[in-house]
Amino acid sequence: MDSVITFHVSHSHLFPGAVLRLQDGQELPTGVAECLLVFSDESEAEAELIPAHGTETSTETTAGHLQVSTYTTGAGTPIGAKNWHLSKTTSGELKVTRRTGNDS
């Protein structure tokens, strides 16, 4: 993992439907990548993006999985580590589609 990929998240936490936008000037990685999530309330979380390789369905293109570390929202709410499935939307955006197993 060479450099940190920064995503700006549409809300203060992740849930199905939340959108992640790449920081300007960055591109989606082709391999496993260390990420920084910056939430709408300015809280941050470390994460690891594990890209999918050529997996598509008729309604979405799978982007991979995101393993998010424990963090605290701007309001002080602790959020435990979770794993999320992501799909590609438009260029530079990912959408959370569901939680996956093996949450901490």
mmCIF file of the C-alpha atoms, coordinates in Angstrom:
data_MODEL
# 
_entry.id   MODEL 
# 
loop_
_atom_site.group_PDB 
_atom_site.id 
_atom_site.type_symbol 
_atom_site.label_atom_id 
_atom_site.label_alt_id 
_atom_site.label_comp_id 
_atom_site.label_asym_id 
_atom_site.label_entity_id 
_atom_site.label_seq_id 
_atom_site.pdbx_PDB_ins_code 
_atom_site.Cartn_x 
_atom_site.Cartn_y 
_atom_site.Cartn_z 
_atom_site.occupancy 
_atom_site.B_iso_or_equiv 
_atom_site.pdbx_formal_charge 
_atom_site.auth_seq_id 
_atom_site.auth_comp_id 
_atom_site.auth_asym_id 
_atom_site.auth_atom_id 
_atom_site.pdbx_PDB_model_num 
ATOM 1   C CA . MET A 1 1   ? 0.000   0.000   0.000   1.00 0.00 ? 1   MET A CA 1 
ATOM 2   C CA . ASP A 1 2   ? 1.715   3.139   -1.232  1.00 0.00 ? 2   ASP A CA 1 
ATOM 3   C CA . SER A 1 3   ? -0.423  6.115   -0.225  1.00 0.00 ? 3   SER A CA 1 
ATOM 4   C CA . VAL A 1 4   ? -3.627  6.817   1.629   1.00 0.00 ? 4   VAL A CA 1 
ATOM 5   C CA . ILE A 1 5   ? -6.804  7.234   -0.424  1.00 0.00 ? 5   ILE A CA 1 
ATOM 6   C CA . THR A 1 6   ? -9.214  9.805   1.040   1.00 0.00 ? 6   THR A CA 1 
ATOM 7   C CA . PHE A 1 7   ? -12.978 9.453   0.691   1.00 0.00 ? 7   PHE A CA 1 
ATOM 8   C CA . HIS A 1 8   ? -15.490 12.117  1.733   1.00 0.00 ? 8   HIS A CA 1 
ATOM 9   C CA . VAL A 1 9   ? -18.629 10.440  3.098   1.00 0.00 ? 9   VAL A CA 1 
ATOM 10  C CA . SER A 1 10  ? -22.128 11.860  2.599   1.00 0.00 ? 10  SER A CA 1 
ATOM 11  C CA . HIS A 1 11  ? -23.130 11.328  6.262   1.00 0.00 ? 11  HIS A CA 1 
ATOM 12  C CA . SER A 1 12  ? -21.682 10.985  9.785   1.00 0.00 ? 12  SER A CA 1 
ATOM 13  C CA . HIS A 1 13  ? -21.673 7.187   9.508   1.00 0.00 ? 13  HIS A CA 1 
ATOM 14  C CA . LEU A 1 14  ? -21.972 4.459   6.885   1.00 0.00 ? 14  LEU A CA 1 
ATOM 15  C CA . PHE A 1 15  ? -25.199 2.650   5.995   1.00 0.00 ? 15  PHE A CA 1 
ATOM 16  C CA . PRO A 1 16  ? -26.679 1.216   2.772   1.00 0.00 ? 16  PRO A CA 1 
ATOM 17  C CA . GLY A 1 17  ? -27.070 4.161   0.406   1.00 0.00 ? 17  GLY A CA 1 
ATOM 18  C CA . ALA A 1 18  ? -24.276 6.320   1.833   1.00 0.00 ? 18  ALA A CA 1 
ATOM 19  C CA . VAL A 1 19  ? -21.993 7.748   -0.867  1.00 0.00 ? 19  VAL A CA 1 
ATOM 20  C CA . LEU A 1 20  ? -18.195 7.959   -0.763  1.00 0.00 ? 20  LEU A CA 1 
ATOM 21  C CA . ARG A 1 21  ? -16.500 10.521  -3.011  1.00 0.00 ? 21  ARG A CA 1 
ATOM 22  C CA . LEU A 1 22  ? -12.800 10.407  -3.798  1.00 0.00 ? 22  LEU A CA 1 
ATOM 23  C CA . GLN A 1 23  ? -10.762 13.414  -2.837  1.00 0.00 ? 23  GLN A CA 1 
ATOM 24  C CA . ASP A 1 24  ? -9.984  15.561  -5.892  1.00 0.00 ? 24  ASP A CA 1 
ATOM 25  C CA . GLY A 1 25  ? -6.983  14.302  -7.828  1.00 0.00 ? 25  GLY A CA 1 
ATOM 26  C CA . GLN A 1 26  ? -7.165  10.727  -6.535  1.00 0.00 ? 26  GLN A CA 1 
ATOM 27  C CA . GLU A 1 27  ? -8.230  7.624   -8.449  1.00 0.00 ? 27  GLU A CA 1 
ATOM 28  C CA . LEU A 1 28  ? -9.751  4.354   -7.316  1.00 0.00 ? 28  LEU A CA 1 
ATOM 29  C CA . PRO A 1 29  ? -6.944  1.930   -6.539  1.00 0.00 ? 29  PRO A CA 1 
ATOM 30  C CA . THR A 1 30  ? -6.560  -1.353  -8.389  1.00 0.00 ? 30  THR A CA 1 
ATOM 31  C CA . GLY A 1 31  ? -5.230  -3.185  -5.332  1.00 0.00 ? 31  GLY A CA 1 
ATOM 32  C CA . VAL A 1 32  ? -5.792  -3.199  -1.587  1.00 0.00 ? 32  VAL A CA 1 
ATOM 33  C CA . ALA A 1 33  ? -5.519  0.377   -0.303  1.00 0.00 ? 33  ALA A CA 1 
ATOM 34  C CA . GLU A 1 34  ? -5.279  2.154   3.015   1.00 0.00 ? 34  GLU A CA 1 
ATOM 35  C CA . CYS A 1 35  ? -8.056  4.760   3.230   1.00 0.00 ? 35  CYS A CA 1 
ATOM 36  C CA . LEU A 1 36  ? -9.086  7.715   5.319   1.00 0.00 ? 36  LEU A CA 1 
ATOM 37  C CA . LEU A 1 37  ? -12.831 8.345   5.562   1.00 0.00 ? 37  LEU A CA 1 
ATOM 38  C CA . VAL A 1 38  ? -13.832 11.947  6.266   1.00 0.00 ? 38  VAL A CA 1 
ATOM 39  C CA . PHE A 1 39  ? -17.460 12.057  7.382   1.00 0.00 ? 39  PHE A CA 1 
ATOM 40  C CA . SER A 1 40  ? -19.897 14.965  6.967   1.00 0.00 ? 40  SER A CA 1 
ATOM 41  C CA . ASP A 1 41  ? -19.518 15.865  10.671  1.00 0.00 ? 41  ASP A CA 1 
ATOM 42  C CA . GLU A 1 42  ? -15.723 16.120  10.155  1.00 0.00 ? 42  GLU A CA 1 
ATOM 43  C CA . SER A 1 43  ? -15.001 12.925  12.107  1.00 0.00 ? 43  SER A CA 1 
ATOM 44  C CA . GLU A 1 44  ? -12.516 10.535  10.518  1.00 0.00 ? 44  GLU A CA 1 
ATOM 45  C CA . ALA A 1 45  ? -11.933 6.788   10.381  1.00 0.00 ? 45  ALA A CA 1 
ATOM 46  C CA . GLU A 1 46  ? -9.196  4.601   9.017   1.00 0.00 ? 46  GLU A CA 1 
ATOM 47  C CA . ALA A 1 47  ? -10.260 1.890   6.589   1.00 0.00 ? 47  ALA A CA 1 
ATOM 48  C CA . GLU A 1 48  ? -8.961  -0.625  4.093   1.00 0.00 ? 48  GLU A CA 1 
ATOM 49  C CA . LEU A 1 49  ? -10.464 -0.949  0.621   1.00 0.00 ? 49  LEU A CA 1 
ATOM 50  C CA . ILE A 1 50  ? -10.296 -4.421  -0.903  1.00 0.00 ? 50  ILE A CA 1 
ATOM 51  C CA . PRO A 1 51  ? -11.270 -4.049  -4.566  1.00 0.00 ? 51  PRO A CA 1 
ATOM 52  C CA . ALA A 1 52  ? -13.369 -6.604  -6.430  1.00 0.00 ? 52  ALA A CA 1 
ATOM 53  C CA . HIS A 1 53  ? -11.936 -8.015  -9.605  1.00 0.00 ? 53  HIS A CA 1 
ATOM 54  C CA . GLY A 1 54  ? -14.404 -8.032  -12.504 1.00 0.00 ? 54  GLY A CA 1 
ATOM 55  C CA . THR A 1 55  ? -17.532 -8.905  -10.504 1.00 0.00 ? 55  THR A CA 1 
ATOM 56  C CA . GLU A 1 56  ? -20.688 -7.427  -12.047 1.00 0.00 ? 56  GLU A CA 1 
ATOM 57  C CA . THR A 1 57  ? -24.424 -7.931  -11.752 1.00 0.00 ? 57  THR A CA 1 
ATOM 58  C CA . SER A 1 58  ? -27.159 -6.568  -13.991 1.00 0.00 ? 58  SER A CA 1 
ATOM 59  C CA . THR A 1 59  ? -27.855 -3.607  -11.683 1.00 0.00 ? 59  THR A CA 1 
ATOM 60  C CA . GLU A 1 60  ? -24.499 -2.633  -10.222 1.00 0.00 ? 60  GLU A CA 1 
ATOM 61  C CA . THR A 1 61  ? -20.781 -2.951  -10.614 1.00 0.00 ? 61  THR A CA 1 
ATOM 62  C CA . THR A 1 62  ? -19.171 -4.313  -7.488  1.00 0.00 ? 62  THR A CA 1 
ATOM 63  C CA . ALA A 1 63  ? -16.342 -2.105  -6.251  1.00 0.00 ? 63  ALA A CA 1 
ATOM 64  C CA . GLY A 1 64  ? -15.243 -4.371  -3.406  1.00 0.00 ? 64  GLY A CA 1 
ATOM 65  C CA . HIS A 1 65  ? -15.313 -4.303  0.369   1.00 0.00 ? 65  HIS A CA 1 
ATOM 66  C CA . LEU A 1 66  ? -14.405 -1.638  2.900   1.00 0.00 ? 66  LEU A CA 1 
ATOM 67  C CA . GLN A 1 67  ? -13.134 -2.617  6.349   1.00 0.00 ? 67  GLN A CA 1 
ATOM 68  C CA . VAL A 1 68  ? -13.675 0.376   8.637   1.00 0.00 ? 68  VAL A CA 1 
ATOM 69  C CA . SER A 1 69  ? -11.939 0.745   12.003  1.00 0.00 ? 69  SER A CA 1 
ATOM 70  C CA . THR A 1 70  ? -13.686 1.903   15.175  1.00 0.00 ? 70  THR A CA 1 
ATOM 71  C CA . TYR A 1 71  ? -14.216 5.675   15.329  1.00 0.00 ? 71  TYR A CA 1 
ATOM 72  C CA . THR A 1 72  ? -16.265 8.327   17.150  1.00 0.00 ? 72  THR A CA 1 
ATOM 73  C CA . THR A 1 73  ? -18.716 10.635  15.372  1.00 0.00 ? 73  THR A CA 1 
ATOM 74  C CA . GLY A 1 74  ? -18.559 14.392  15.808  1.00 0.00 ? 74  GLY A CA 1 
ATOM 75  C CA . ALA A 1 75  ? -21.464 14.090  18.284  1.00 0.00 ? 75  ALA A CA 1 
ATOM 76  C CA . GLY A 1 76  ? -19.425 11.665  20.399  1.00 0.00 ? 76  GLY A CA 1 
ATOM 77  C CA . THR A 1 77  ? -21.164 8.432   19.377  1.00 0.00 ? 77  THR A CA 1 
ATOM 78  C CA . PRO A 1 78  ? -18.763 5.483   19.235  1.00 0.00 ? 78  PRO A CA 1 
ATOM 79  C CA . ILE A 1 79  ? -19.062 3.399   16.056  1.00 0.00 ? 79  ILE A CA 1 
ATOM 80  C CA . GLY A 1 80  ? -17.603 -0.106  16.114  1.00 0.00 ? 80  GLY A CA 1 
ATOM 81  C CA . ALA A 1 81  ? -15.488 -1.602  13.362  1.00 0.00 ? 81  ALA A CA 1 
ATOM 82  C CA . LYS A 1 82  ? -17.618 -2.777  10.425  1.00 0.00 ? 82  LYS A CA 1 
ATOM 83  C CA . ASN A 1 83  ? -17.230 -4.272  6.972   1.00 0.00 ? 83  ASN A CA 1 
ATOM 84  C CA . TRP A 1 84  ? -19.194 -2.929  4.002   1.00 0.00 ? 84  TRP A CA 1 
ATOM 85  C CA . HIS A 1 85  ? -19.873 -4.009  0.418   1.00 0.00 ? 85  HIS A CA 1 
ATOM 86  C CA . LEU A 1 86  ? -19.473 -1.185  -2.114  1.00 0.00 ? 86  LEU A CA 1 
ATOM 87  C CA . SER A 1 87  ? -20.713 -0.610  -5.651  1.00 0.00 ? 87  SER A CA 1 
ATOM 88  C CA . LYS A 1 88  ? -19.442 1.875   -8.228  1.00 0.00 ? 88  LYS A CA 1 
ATOM 89  C CA . THR A 1 89  ? -21.790 4.692   -9.175  1.00 0.00 ? 89  THR A CA 1 
ATOM 90  C CA . THR A 1 90  ? -20.411 7.574   -11.212 1.00 0.00 ? 90  THR A CA 1 
ATOM 91  C CA . SER A 1 91  ? -16.753 8.332   -11.765 1.00 0.00 ? 91  SER A CA 1 
ATOM 92  C CA . GLY A 1 92  ? -15.044 8.735   -8.414  1.00 0.00 ? 92  GLY A CA 1 
ATOM 93  C CA . GLU A 1 93  ? -18.025 7.683   -6.317  1.00 0.00 ? 93  GLU A CA 1 
ATOM 94  C CA . LEU A 1 94  ? -18.815 4.515   -4.423  1.00 0.00 ? 94  LEU A CA 1 
ATOM 95  C CA . LYS A 1 95  ? -22.098 3.588   -2.766  1.00 0.00 ? 95  LYS A CA 1 
ATOM 96  C CA . VAL A 1 96  ? -22.493 1.416   0.317   1.00 0.00 ? 96  VAL A CA 1 
ATOM 97  C CA . THR A 1 97  ? -24.834 -1.440  -0.608  1.00 0.00 ? 97  THR A CA 1 
ATOM 98  C CA . ARG A 1 98  ? -24.817 -3.642  2.518   1.00 0.00 ? 98  ARG A CA 1 
ATOM 99  C CA . ARG A 1 99  ? -22.866 -4.765  5.553   1.00 0.00 ? 99  ARG A CA 1 
ATOM 100 C CA . THR A 1 100 ? -20.817 -7.884  5.213   1.00 0.00 ? 100 THR A CA 1 
ATOM 101 C CA . GLY A 1 101 ? -19.902 -10.485 7.828   1.00 0.00 ? 101 GLY A CA 1 
ATOM 102 C CA . ASN A 1 102 ? -16.975 -10.525 10.222  1.00 0.00 ? 102 ASN A CA 1 
ATOM 103 C CA . ASP A 1 103 ? -17.581 -7.174  11.942  1.00 0.00 ? 103 ASP A CA 1 
ATOM 104 C CA . SER A 1 104 ? -15.449 -6.602  15.027  1.00 0.00 ? 104 SER A CA 1 
# 
